[in-house]
Amino acid sequence: MSEEPQLPPIPDIGIDAITRKKRFYEKINTVVKCGNCHENYTREFKKGDYTFKKLSGESCPKCNEGQSLMITEIFSEWIDPKKEKKKK
């Protein structure tokens, strides 16, 4: 019979790697496209947003037209507060 292969030891990742995930927070963004000037802009997600929703009550920051705004994308990103403080 052959012996079982010896695997290398598993490295210690430390407790910091496990608790690091707790300090991150999720930021949800909405991408809006203007049908008039075809400009995309990103704003903070609002309750009730969904893709391909036609918006009323908002205007494009570039052309100030509010008739043909549509949500094209919703995405989230995980923000590290420590790195965000360094940017400011």
Summary of the structure (lengths in Angstrom):
residues: 88
radius of gyration: 22.8
end to end distance: 64.0
largest distance: 79.0
contacts: 172
relative contact order: 0.24
helix: 19%
strand: 32%
